[in-house]
Amino acid sequence: MPGLYLAAILASAFGVLLADRRWRLAAWQAPARSALAVAIGTLFFLAWDAVGIATGVFVKGDSPLLIGVDLAPHLPLEEPVFLAFLSYLALVVWAGTQRLHAHRNTDAAPPPSREAR
C-alpha cells in the first residue's frame, strides 16, 4: 500500500504535536527556536544520509509502503519527513524531561522550618 509509511510518520507527528500543545513543551513554548532546532537536526541527519549514500552504506530498499518519489538516488521523499519528525520528537522528549526534572526538584525541597514562618 503506497504511502502507508508516510501516513504513519505524519500520524505519529500529529500525536507528538498534540502532546506538545497540551503541555507547551517546544513549539508552543518557543516556536522560532523549536523550528530552528528541528531544521538544524533535519539538515544534520540529511548530511549524514548523504555521506552514507555516497559511501554505499545506505541504500533504498524496495518497499511497497513508500510513495515512490525519490529526491535523490537512494533518498525517498519519506526520509526528510522522518528526519524532521525524529528531530521534533527528540526536542519534545527533551523539553518534557527537563520539565519533569524541574518539577521533581521543586517537590523534593524540604518544607520551610517553623522559624522561617
Summary of the structure (lengths in Angstrom):
residues: 117
radius of gyration: 20.0
end to end distance: 67.2
largest distance: 72.1
contacts: 295
relative contact order: 0.17
helix: 63%
strand: 4%
